C-alpha cells in the first residue's frame, strides 16, 4: 500500500537531478490546501513546503521512518501533493531532510 503511494508521487515528481532545493520550494502561506505537523499547535517554529517535495523527501526514508514521519502530518491524497502545502516545524523538516540551504 505504501509503495502505491510512493509510485503515485513519483509520477508527478521530477527525479532528473536527485536533489531537493528547498530555496525554491518554500511557498506562500496564502494559497492552496494546508497540512501541518503535530508540533504547530504547540507553537513550534516552522515553514510551509510544497506537498510534492514533502512526498519526495518521504520516499528517501526507510519504510518505518517514512510511516513515522507521515503519522506526524495531516493526511492527504498523494495525487493532490502538487496542490497541498505542508507546514513542518524545524525538527520535522530536519528529520525528513527538508531544509533551506544557507
Helices and strands as residue ranges (DSSP letters): H 2-11, E 33-36, G 40-42, E 46-50, H 51-59, H 63-70, G 78-83, E 84-89, H 90-95
